[in-house]
Amino acid sequence: MRIAAAFLAVFIVACDEGYEATVRNDLDQDVNVKFAFDSGQLVDEGRGPLHPGRLTSVGKVGGPGEHPTILIKAFDLQGNLVFCKRLEYAEYKKTSQSSPLPIRPGVTCN
């Protein structure tokens, strides 16, 4: 019974895949970062304001074979949209601590 439970736990973890984008605040102001996958509801990244020059990651755990798009929005502390970018999986899977997506001025959502 214990062996079956351990095998099941390993199998479940192995089936989960992470979908994550790393972003850097290149603005001269603090922003709140929100994101959504596949046109879902915006989720606050949850760590409070992102200071200029700082990095954060946004993402989810999903199933293998998924290739969700991600929508990343940044709002100033008054709630005004200052950045918006929609990325395909191939674009954001390459982001990392050393190669983040820069949050820059301009709203670019399509």
C-alpha positions as CSV (number, residue, x, y, z in Angstrom):
1,M,0.0,0.0,0.0
2,R,2.8,2.4,0.9
3,I,4.6,1.6,-2.3
4,A,1.5,2.3,-4.4
5,A,1.0,5.7,-2.6
6,A,4.6,6.7,-3.1
7,F,4.4,5.7,-6.8
8,L,1.2,7.7,-7.2
9,A,2.7,10.8,-5.6
10,V,5.8,10.6,-7.9
11,F,3.6,10.1,-10.9
12,I,1.4,13.1,-10.0
13,V,4.4,15.4,-9.5
14,A,6.0,14.2,-12.7
15,C,2.8,15.1,-14.7
16,D,2.7,18.7,-13.5
17,E,4.5,21.3,-15.6
18,G,5.3,24.8,-14.6
19,Y,4.4,27.8,-16.9
20,E,6.3,30.9,-15.7
21,A,7.4,34.2,-17.0
22,T,10.1,36.3,-15.3
23,V,9.7,40.1,-15.6
24,R,11.8,43.1,-14.6
25,N,10.5,46.5,-13.7
26,D,12.3,48.9,-16.1
27,L,10.1,51.8,-15.2
28,D,11.0,54.6,-12.8
29,Q,8.1,53.8,-10.5
30,D,6.7,51.0,-8.4
31,V,4.1,48.8,-10.2
32,N,1.7,46.1,-9.3
33,V,1.9,43.1,-11.6
34,K,-1.1,41.0,-12.6
35,F,-1.3,38.2,-15.1
36,A,-3.8,35.8,-16.7
37,F,-3.4,32.6,-18.7
38,D,-5.5,31.9,-21.9
39,S,-7.6,35.0,-21.4
40,G,-8.6,34.0,-17.9
41,Q,-9.2,36.3,-14.9
42,L,-6.3,38.6,-13.9
43,V,-4.4,37.4,-10.9
44,D,-2.3,39.6,-8.7
45,E,1.3,38.3,-8.5
46,G,0.9,38.6,-4.8
47,R,4.3,40.1,-3.6
48,G,3.3,43.7,-3.4
49,P,4.7,46.5,-5.5
50,L,7.5,45.7,-7.8
51,H,10.2,48.3,-7.3
52,P,12.3,49.7,-10.3
53,G,15.0,47.3,-11.4
54,R,13.5,44.3,-9.4
55,L,12.5,40.9,-10.8
56,T,9.4,38.8,-10.2
57,S,8.0,35.6,-11.7
58,V,4.4,34.9,-12.5
59,G,3.0,31.6,-13.5
60,K,1.0,28.5,-12.8
61,V,1.3,24.7,-12.6
62,G,-0.5,23.0,-15.5
63,G,-0.6,19.7,-17.3
64,P,1.9,18.4,-19.8
65,G,1.3,19.4,-23.4
66,E,-0.4,22.7,-22.5
67,H,1.0,25.8,-24.2
68,P,-1.0,28.6,-22.7
69,T,-0.7,32.2,-23.6
70,I,0.0,34.7,-20.8
71,L,-1.2,38.3,-20.5
72,I,1.0,40.4,-18.2
73,K,-0.2,43.8,-17.0
74,A,1.5,46.4,-14.7
75,F,-0.4,49.1,-12.9
76,D,1.0,52.2,-11.2
77,L,0.1,52.5,-7.5
78,Q,-2.9,54.6,-8.4
79,G,-4.3,51.7,-10.5
80,N,-3.5,53.1,-13.9
81,L,-2.4,50.6,-16.6
82,V,1.2,51.4,-17.6
83,F,2.2,48.2,-19.3
84,C,0.5,45.3,-21.1
85,K,1.9,42.4,-23.1
86,R,0.4,39.2,-24.4
87,L,3.0,36.4,-24.9
88,E,2.8,33.0,-26.5
89,Y,4.3,30.1,-24.7
90,A,7.4,30.0,-26.9
91,E,8.1,33.7,-26.0
92,Y,7.8,33.5,-22.2
93,K,9.3,30.0,-21.7
94,K,12.7,31.6,-22.5
95,T,12.5,34.2,-19.8
96,S,14.6,33.8,-16.7
97,Q,16.5,35.7,-14.0
98,S,19.2,36.4,-16.5
99,S,16.8,37.1,-19.4
100,P,13.6,38.7,-18.1
101,L,10.8,40.4,-19.9
102,P,11.3,44.1,-19.4
103,I,8.3,46.2,-18.2
104,R,8.7,49.4,-20.1
105,P,6.5,52.4,-20.8
106,G,3.6,51.9,-23.2
107,V,0.6,49.7,-23.4
108,T,1.1,47.1,-26.1
109,C,-1.8,44.7,-25.7
110,N,-3.5,43.5,-28.8
